[in-house]
Amino acid sequence: MARSDRILLLLQTLRQHRHPVSGERLAADLGISLRSVYRDIATLRAQGADIRGEPGLGYVLKSGFLLPTMMFSEEELEALVLGMRWVSARGDDSLATAANTALSRITAVLPQSLRTQFDDNQLLIGPSPAEPHLPADLKPLREAIRHGRKLTFDYRDLSGAATRRTVWPFALGYFDQVRVLIAWCETRQDFRHFRADRISDLSPNGERYPRRKAVLLQEWRALQKGGAPAVTTDRI
């Protein structure tokens, strides 16, 4: 195992423990020597990790520490490249731009050996089997979800009929052909799915909705898992 990968595994192991864990336990979990544990903990501390404790007492990592990007493993780098390329190819304009910018920033801080591997990554995004139905920009939807704000818009169903809706948006589903807004609809007094390409005259009204996004998402997921009727999309 490369030392960078070993240090990353050590960090991840420390994050799993809320209370001090002994050096012997860390060495056993990682399959390395106790001396390597001590040396790697010293390396992490030198990079800014707030690891409390000492030999014989155990170690605990204070939350909030992030490794520099150069500490990504090879598999993690491949996952990042593939994910960013998918967003660049399938995301709306602003999200695609953000993905390309993020890739450039990550590449800029990688050591040369990893930068070459990053640039030469051969995991590619294939073409979509059909022309997707995508709006030009989903940024207003994402911002409303991020800040827990209500949205008002016209929604056109499969037959072409339009209704005016005010919703509490809390998630956005990315499918190959469509993007689907998941929200609590004040008009229907229930959870609803809205295809983003059928939303028009969008008006973020700035009003916060009265419930937490996490709770709405949890309730919606419970409906999807069974027991209760599935959430519908109004004549999608």
N, C-alpha and C positions, 0 to 999 in steps of 0.2 A: 504494500500500500504506500502511495506517495505521502510524504510528510504533510503536504498541504491538505490532502484528503483526511489524514489521520487527525490533524488539528481541527478540521471542520467537524468530524464525527465527535471529537471530544467536546466541542462547544455545544453541539446538538444534544449530547448526553447530559451535560450540565444543565441545559435548559429544561430537561425533563424532571429535574429534582428541585423541589421547593425548599428542601432542608439539606444541610450539609451531607455530602457523600464522600466516603473515604477514598483515598488514592488507590487502595487495594481493589475496591469495588470498581472503580473506573478502569483500572488496568485489566481486570477480569472481563468486564463488559466489552472492552475494545480489543482484547486479545493482544495487548502490548505489555511491555515491562513497566514496573512501577517507576523506574528511572525515567522512561520516556514520558510518563504522565507528568512527572515533576517538571521536566524540560519543556513540554508542550504548554503547561499552565503558565510557566514563566514567559513563553513566547506570546501567549494570548494577553497576559498582563501588559507586556511591552507594547502591544498594539492597542491598548486602551480598555481591555475587558476588566470590569470590576469584579474580580473573583475574590471572595472573602474566604479566609481559612488558611490552614497551614498543615504540613505533614503531621499525622497523628490525630488531628482534630476533624479533618474533612473539609470539603470545599463546596461553596455555593456561589452561583453566578447571579449578580444583581441584574434585574431585568433592564432592557433598553439598549443593550450592546448589539451593534450590527457589525459584521465583518466587512472589510473592504471587498469590492467586487472581485479583486484578484484571488480571493480565497474560494471562489466557486469551484466545485469539482467539475470534471469533464462532462459527466452526465447532466449536471445542472446547467452548464453552459449550452449544451445541445438543446435542452428543454427551453431555455430562454430564447435561443435563436429561432427555434421552431414556433414557439408561441408568438414572438414578435412578428415573424414573417406571416403567420396566419392573420394577425390583426392588421398588418399592413395591406394584405391582399383582400381581406373580408370586412374590415372595419369601415366606418364612415370617414370622411375626409380628415376631420380633426383628430380622430383616434389613430388613423393610419400615420399621420404626421408625427403624433406623439410616440408611436412605436418606433419609427425610424430614428427619431431624436434620441430615444432611450438606448437603442442599439449603438448609436454613435458614441454616446457618453460611456457606455460600458466598455466598448472597444478601446476608448482613449486611455483608460486607466489599467488595462490588462498588461501584464508583462509580455514581452515579445513572443515567448513560446506559446502562451495561451492565445495571444492576439492572432497568430498565424492559424491556429486551429479554429478560432472563432470566424475568421474571414473565409476559411476553406470549408466551412460546415456544409455538408451535402444533404441535409434534410430539407426537402423542398415541399412547397404547398402546391398541390395539383389543381387543375382548373375545376370550376364548379360544373356539375353535369347539365345545368340549365341556367339561363339568365336569372340572377337573383332579383327580387323585388325589394329594392333598398331605397330609403330616403337619402337625400344628399348629406344630411348632418343630424346625428342623434345627440349632439352635445346638449341641447336644452333638456332632453329627457334625462340624460345622465346627471346634469346639474340639479334638476328637481329631485331626483332620487338621493343624490349626495347630501342635499341640505334639508330633505324632508318637507318639500314645498308642494302645494297643490298645483295641479295643471287643469286648464280648461281648454277643450278643443272640440272640433267637429270630427265625428267618426263615421266613415262610410262603410256600410256592411256589404256583404257579397252581392246583394241585389241592387246596390247603389244608393240605398236610402241613407240619409245622414241624420245624426242626432247630435245634440250638444251635450258634452259630458264634462263633469268636474270630478277628478279622481285624485287618489292619494298614491302616487307611484312609489314602489319600493324595490322593483327588480326589473332587469331587462334581459330577455333571453335571446341569445345569438344562435340562430339556426342557419343551415346552409343557404336557404332561399329567402328567408324572412327574418325580421327582428320583431320580437313581441314584447310589448310593455305589459308588465304585471302590476295590477293596481287594485285598490278598493274603489269601487265606483259609487259615488253619492247618488247617482240617478237610479241605479239598480239595487243599492244597499247590499252589495255583495262583491266578492272578488270577481274580477274580469280580466281577460286577456285582450290586448288591442294590437293588431298588426301595425307596425310603425308607418308603413307605406300608405296606410289608409287614414292616417291622422292629418288633419289640415287645420288652418286658422288657429294654430297653437298659441295659447296665452298663459305664460307663467304669471300667476297673480300675486306671488310673493307671500302668500299666507301659509303658515306652517300647519300641517295637519295634526290632529290631536293625539295620535298614537305613535308609538315607537316603531321604526322600520323593522327592527329585529323581531318584535312581537308579531307584526303583520306577516313577515316572511315565515316565521315559525307556524302560524296558523294556516297559511297557504300550503306549506309543505305537508302538514298533517292531512289536509284535504286530498292531496295528490297520492298519499300513501294508502288510501283505502278507508273504508268505513263510512265516509261521507261522500255525497255526490261530487264528482270532479268539477273543478272550476270550468266555466264555459267561456268561449269566445263568441261574442254576439255575431252569429252568422258570418263567421270568418271566411 
